[in-house]
Amino acid sequence: MSAYSVRLVERARLSFARREQRTISAERRGHLLIGGGFVVAAVALAISAGAPRGFSVPIATLYVLGIAVASNVRFDVGAGFTVPTQAVFVPMLFAVPVSLVPLLVALGLMLGMAPSVWRRHASPSRVLTVPANSWFALGPSFVLLAAHDYSPDGRWGILLLALAAQLACDFMANAAWEGLQTDITIAGLVEEVREVYAIDIALSPLGLAVAFAAAYADSQFAALLIVPLFGVLGLFSNERQMRLAQLLELTDAYHGTALLLGDVVEADDGYTGEHCRSVVRLALDVARELGLDPDQRRAVELGALLHDVGKVAIPKEIINKPGKLDEREWEIIKTHTVEGQRMLDRIGGFMGEVGQIVRSHHERWDGGGYPDGLSGEVIPVAARIVSACDTFNAMTTTRSYRKALPLSTAITELTENAGTQLDPNVVQALVSVVTSPVSSTSHKDGHQPPADQADGRCDPNEVVSAGAPLP
């Protein structure tokens, strides 16, 4: 490597390190700002309430330890996780002076981090994130203190208001944090936290039941009855994480199998292999344009990659025939959809879903396709995407019997066949992708395969001229 190249690599490394350092610094500033606000508010609440009455160190210790234990029972929810601290937090509001609850909650969360820091699974600096994550404790404390309602059998309206205040304080803290770090919208943040809040709401009656039990027994140590529940939840959490890890491994295995089959297709017929990979790139862009979720996009990716895998079961004398196919040969070619599904069904699992996409990618929106004559939204959305992208790629790719169509002509063909051969919504998304200024040139420019890889005939899913009937 030349000295100039070394300098470029070193400069890139330093640039990345600086960006990473700036990101870390921004996160720390966010934690200090939001966490500092919590500390100020929590201390102000404790001071304004005056000397706490009925404070018991053993009871406070019991609930602080309960928060610490509950904070280590984690369940994956959406893109994040949640912990069942609500089951301890609710009775805590009625067991210790409410003005001290926010500070005690923060102490419990810090204590819960101690094992991870001790085992070096987390940096000691992560403790600084605790105050920023403790805002939820302020809302109910303010409500109960203002209402002078310190009993679990108090007014239900006050209890519901306290729960609403908890969620509101936590949401505002999250919104402030995201506003400092990302450009996520309020709607996007609501989508992220709604499942977590649903779990908190579901756990609130359990926490209230613990508070009632402690009040009935006239001993806050009745709250220890909830400890076995945390043990069970911990077992469920560990088992779920193991299942998720196994699912991830299985997903990787499916993906590897799909890539291997894609290589088999390419080795069997070079043009078909390159065509499938081109369709994958375009189909993924269209799936994103349509707003499909990650699981749907994965199905689109593998369906596009393997949509012609059944052609390996078609006799080579038909696949490689230089001229047009007769009716009997077309009928044989059309079986590649069913053959492809059979191959993927043998693998099983998620590949069975991909097999349905492979089977349906020659269906038509108006019901005139094959092999099942499906129509409209009965056709899997991934198959509709693959069909449109397959058609566009066929039109914009140079074949041995004709040159690639210009982009404008191909778009005209797509729009004129929307609602008959193709899903109109998919066509709209496809046109948006291929006309976007940031669209890959591979979507717009024809690809010239080597002469010995060109199939020399019209694809049954290809539009050949404006207004022409599609077989």
Secondary structure by P-SEA (a helix, b strand, c coil): ccaaaaaaaaaaaaaaaaaaaaaaaaaaaaaaaaaaaaaaaaaaaaaaacccccccaaaaaaaaaaaaaaaaccccccccccccaaaaaaaaaacccccaaaaaaaaaaaaaaaaaaaacccccccccccccccaaaaaaaaaaaaaccccccccaaaaaaaaaaaaaaaaaaaaaaaaacccccaaaaaaacaaaaaaaaaaaaaaaaaaaaaaaaccccccccaaaaaaaaaaaaaaaaaaaaaaaaaaaaaaaaaaaaaaaaaaacaaaaaaaaaaaaaaaaaaaaacccaaaaaaaaaaaacccccccccccccccccccccaaaaaaaaaaaaaaaaaaaaacaaaaaaaaaaacccccccccccccccccccccaaaaaaaaaaaaaaaaccccccccccaaaaaaaaaaaccccccaaaaaaaaaaaacccccccccbbbbccccccccccccccccccccccc
